[in-house]
Amino acid sequence: MIHLKWNERETVKKVKCVHTDAKKYIVNQKLTAGSVYEVKNETEEFYFIVDNSGRVGGFYKDYFVDA
């Protein structure tokens, strides 16, 4: 149940959002292009970050570059 304590975990790294142009999902309400976000967990396909709502959400890596 690692996901219950993601807000309290240390930051793995920081990433910068480069775009919010999603084909299938609405991400422009949770991400802002040009902003830097803290990565709490990472998989092959997703970053789990603290988004604009202050909660941890999973987003595809193609929205980000390393900060």
N, C-alpha and C positions, 0 to 999 in steps of 0.2 A: 504494500500500500504506500509506495513511495510518493505517489501523486498527492497525498494528503498534506505533506510537509514541504512541497516545492517552494512555497513562498519564503520559508525559513532557511532553505539550503543556501550554501555559498554559490556565488555566481561562477559558472564554468568559464565563460568568456563573454565578450560584448560583440554584438553584430549591428550593422547599420542597414536599415531598410532602404532598398533602392527603388522599389515600385510597389504599387498596390493594385496592379492590373490583373485581377483574377478572372479566369475563364468560367469557373463554375461556382465559386463561393464569393461572399461579400467580405472582404478583408479591410476595406478602406475605413470602416467604422472602428476597427481595433488597432490598425497600424497607421503610422504617418510616414510617408516617404521622407527620407533625410534624417529621421530620428534614430538614436542609438538605443538598443534594448539589451537587457541582461539575459543571458542564456542560462536556464536552470538545469536543463537536461537536453541531450542530443541523441538522435538515432541516425540511421543512414539517410533517411528521407526528410526528417522533421527537426526543427528547433522548437523547444518548449521554452517560451519567453514570458516575461511579465509584460503584458500588452497595455494599451492605453486605459483599459478598464481597471488596471491594478491587479488583475488576476492572471494566472498562468494559462496560456493557450498554446496549442500546437499549430505551427505554420510550416509550409513547405520551405525548404532551404533556398529555392530560387528567388525569393523575395529579398534576400539578404546578401551582404558581403561582410567579411571580417572587418571590425573597426580598429 
